[in-house]
Amino acid sequence: MREAAASLVAVVVAAAAAAWLVDPLTRLASTKGLASTNYSGRSSPRSLGLVVFASYLAGAAVRALAGGGQAQLPYLAVVGGMGLLGLADDVLGEGEHGGLRAHARALVRGRTLTSGGLKAVGGAMVALTLTSADRGWAAVFDVGLVALGANAVNLFDVRPGRALKFFWFTVAVSALVGTNGPEMWTFAPLLVVSVMVARWDLRAEAMLGDTGANALGAAAGLFAARSLDLVGRAAMLGLLVLVHGLAEFTSLSRLGDRAWRAVRGLWKAGSVGVERNSSPPDE
């Protein structure tokens, strides 16, 4: 009961912090040049990751004071470590693009450590630190879930709302299939913060940036590692590997659009007066 009460306090504080911080941090990101050209050609501040980072830390700090802070430490390490690595990429990246293969090629052939490569190496080190107590395949799966989870959500942060939707999808699968109910109480403040920033992301008014995408993705990976059994972790890791493999050879956005059209066509099959091939609505 005390654990649930402490989590509820953390959720309220994190949500209030996100609501209060989103406007000033978005203005700050705009004035400091922390922005990217989005899919429509407009400049979009990469501020929502800062909101996620700061709001979650506020909620976690309050929870530590209210009790149950020990359970929060792994998520603090993930959000803090991956968030800072993502922030370094947001600030120093200078528009670098390419998948993991491109960053590895730059390091091996050109002896150049890109900001994306630094993030990948640092992310693997964070994942190894958090899962060092495990042994065997469990450790391999857990490291992969944290490290690839961070990058997978980042791969979807190219259209409004898609990174958040993939984050929510992976969390929902882990929560529904997993058996660790108390873990959701620990994870709840971060989940609520992601909902609080969704309006700005969905309306293309701001972006998660690497700061937010990497922090959320790594936390989702850790949640899966702590909620699923070994078979479930292997399946989730397989999904993340598949996402990365597809991203190396095709556009995830175009692939998602085609899949959505196919689903809509099946959903409307046989309906009277409805076009089967109508385009998906803009997000």
QUIJO-V986899 format. One record per backbone hydrogen bond with DSSP energy under -0.5 kcal/mol. CO is the residue of the C=O (numbers start at 1). NH is the residue of the N-H. E is the energy in kcal/mol with one decimal. If there is no record, write none. Layout:
co-><CO;CO>
nh-><NH;NH>
e-><E;E>
This chain:
co-><1;2;3;4;5;6;7;8;9;10;11;12;13;14;15;16;17;18;20;21;22;23;24;25;26;27;28;29;30;33;34;36;36;38;42;44;45;45;47;47;48;49;50;51;52;53;54;55;56;57;58;59;60;61;62;63;68;69;69;70;72;73;74;75;76;77;78;78;79;80;81;82;83;84;85;86;87;88;89;93;99;100;101;102;103;104;105;105;106;106;107;111;112;114;115;116;117;118;119;120;121;122;123;124;125;126;127;129;131;135;136;136;137;138;139;140;141;142;143;144;144;145;146;147;148;149;150;151;152;153;154;156;156;159;159;161;162;163;164;165;166;167;168;169;170;171;172;173;174;179;180;180;181;181;182;183;184;187;187;188;189;190;191;192;193;195;197;198;199;200;200;201;207;207;208;208;209;210;211;212;213;214;215;216;217;218;219;220;221;222;223;224;224;227;229;230;231;232;233;234;235;236;237;238;239;240;241;242;243;244;245;246;246;250;251;252;253;254;255;256;257;258;259;260;261;262;263;264;265;266;268;271;275>
nh-><5;6;7;8;9;10;11;12;13;14;15;16;17;18;19;20;21;22;24;25;26;27;28;29;30;31;32;34;33;35;46;38;44;41;38;36;47;207;50;51;52;53;54;55;56;57;58;59;60;61;62;63;64;65;66;67;72;72;73;73;76;77;78;79;80;81;82;83;83;84;85;86;87;88;89;90;91;92;93;96;103;104;105;106;107;108;109;110;110;112;111;113;114;118;119;120;121;122;123;124;125;126;127;128;129;130;131;132;134;138;139;140;141;142;143;144;145;146;147;148;149;149;150;151;152;153;154;155;156;156;157;158;159;162;163;165;166;167;168;169;170;171;172;173;174;175;176;177;178;181;183;184;184;185;186;187;188;190;191;192;193;194;195;196;197;198;201;202;203;205;206;204;48;49;49;212;213;214;215;216;217;218;219;220;221;222;223;224;225;226;227;227;228;179;233;234;235;236;237;238;239;240;241;242;243;244;245;246;247;248;249;249;250;252;255;256;257;258;259;260;261;262;263;264;265;266;267;268;269;269;271;274;278>
e-><-2.3;-2.4;-2.1;-2.3;-2.1;-2.0;-2.5;-2.2;-2.4;-2.7;-2.5;-2.3;-2.6;-2.2;-2.3;-1.8;-2.3;-1.9;-0.6;-2.6;-1.6;-2.2;-2.3;-2.4;-1.9;-2.2;-1.8;-2.3;-0.9;-1.8;-2.5;-0.6;-3.3;-2.0;-3.4;-2.4;-1.4;-2.7;-0.6;-1.6;-2.6;-2.7;-2.7;-2.7;-2.2;-1.9;-2.0;-2.4;-3.0;-2.2;-2.0;-2.2;-2.2;-1.7;-2.1;-1.5;-0.6;-0.7;-0.7;-0.9;-2.4;-2.5;-2.1;-3.0;-2.6;-2.7;-2.5;-0.6;-1.5;-2.1;-2.0;-2.5;-2.3;-2.2;-1.7;-2.6;-2.4;-2.9;-2.0;-1.1;-1.8;-2.4;-2.3;-2.1;-1.7;-2.5;-2.7;-0.8;-0.7;-2.3;-0.5;-0.5;-1.0;-2.6;-2.0;-2.1;-2.6;-2.8;-2.6;-2.1;-1.9;-2.4;-2.5;-2.5;-2.2;-2.1;-1.6;-0.8;-1.6;-0.9;-0.6;-1.5;-2.9;-2.4;-2.5;-2.1;-2.5;-2.1;-2.6;-2.5;-0.5;-1.3;-1.6;-1.4;-2.6;-1.8;-1.3;-1.8;-0.9;-0.7;-1.2;-1.9;-1.0;-1.4;-0.6;-2.3;-2.1;-2.3;-3.0;-2.3;-2.3;-2.2;-2.8;-2.4;-2.2;-2.6;-2.6;-2.6;-2.2;-1.3;-0.8;-0.6;-1.5;-0.8;-1.4;-2.0;-1.8;-0.8;-1.7;-2.5;-2.0;-2.0;-1.4;-2.1;-1.7;-0.8;-1.6;-3.2;-1.5;-2.4;-1.2;-1.5;-2.0;-0.7;-0.6;-1.7;-2.6;-2.1;-1.2;-2.7;-2.5;-2.3;-2.0;-2.4;-2.1;-2.4;-2.5;-2.1;-2.3;-1.9;-0.9;-0.6;-2.6;-1.6;-2.6;-2.0;-2.2;-2.4;-2.5;-2.1;-1.9;-2.0;-2.5;-2.3;-2.3;-2.2;-2.5;-2.6;-2.2;-1.2;-0.6;-1.2;-2.1;-0.6;-2.4;-2.4;-2.2;-2.3;-2.2;-2.5;-2.2;-2.1;-2.4;-2.7;-2.3;-2.1;-2.5;-2.1;-0.6;-0.6;-2.4;-0.7;-0.6>
